[in-house]
Amino acid sequence: MVAQIDYFDCLRRTLRYPNGGYYQDPSSEFIKTETIEGKDEIELFEIFYKKNNRLRYCNGSYYKWTDKVWEDKYAEWLKSDDYEKKSFNLYYGNGVVD
């Protein structure tokens, strides 16, 4: 199976207020579309989860499903028993947790 996901990155531009002073623009901007491949839907969901999880400390950066149908299926999977069984390993990978 093949699906497409969009990558958005935080711009972190420094902008100026009209009355003076500066601030960081927190908005995200579309960067590119990527294609992910897996043997079934579950593998696609796991790949997507890992890619987004990798960005958890990059404020404003994220992946989003290009197709709304995949987005809805992914949301359902996050509520499923399959996700509940795998969530710990997906989040921590092979890390050691005390």
C-alpha positions, 0 to 999 in steps of 0.5 A: 500500500502507498499513501502520501503525507505532507510535511510542515515546518515552523518558519521561526521568522522574526517579525516586527510589530507595527508599533516597534519591537520584535516577535517570533512568528510561530506559523508552519508552512508546507514544505514537501509531500512524501510517499510512504509504503507499507504492506498494509494500513497498519504498517502505514499508520505505524510509519506515520506515527513514528515520523510525527513522533520523531518531531515531537520536540520540534515546535511547529513541525509535523506531518499530515495526511494528504488525503482526508480518507487516510486521516480519518482511518488513522484517527480510528486506528488511534482509538483501536485495540491494535494501537493500545497494544503497540503504543508503548513500543511505538512511543519509546522504540527500543529505549530503556524506560525505568 
